[in-house]
Amino acid sequence: MTLPALQSHNAIAVLSAADKLPPLSQVVFAVSLRVMTWEMRSRTRRALAKLSARELADIGLSPATAQREAQRRFWQI
């Protein structure tokens, strides 16, 4: 299952099913979700850093705001 599929269609079902897992599996599941979140943030911030000023204006961001966001670490919200 890809991350977008997890987020858009199956997130509630997957998370509610996680409560029925054995304790160790719950930990592994929680860690996996955390790592997937970090990977998504990292990819998004790298993509944001590559956008031109015109593209940033299209999405309503200034270059300075985009640069600040792109420089954040993957674990920072």
Buried (B, 14 or more C-beta within 10 A) or exposed (E): EEBEEBEEEEEEEBEEEBEEEEEEEEEEBEEEBEEBBEEBBBEEBEEBEEBEEEEBEEEEBEEEEBEEBBEEEBEEE
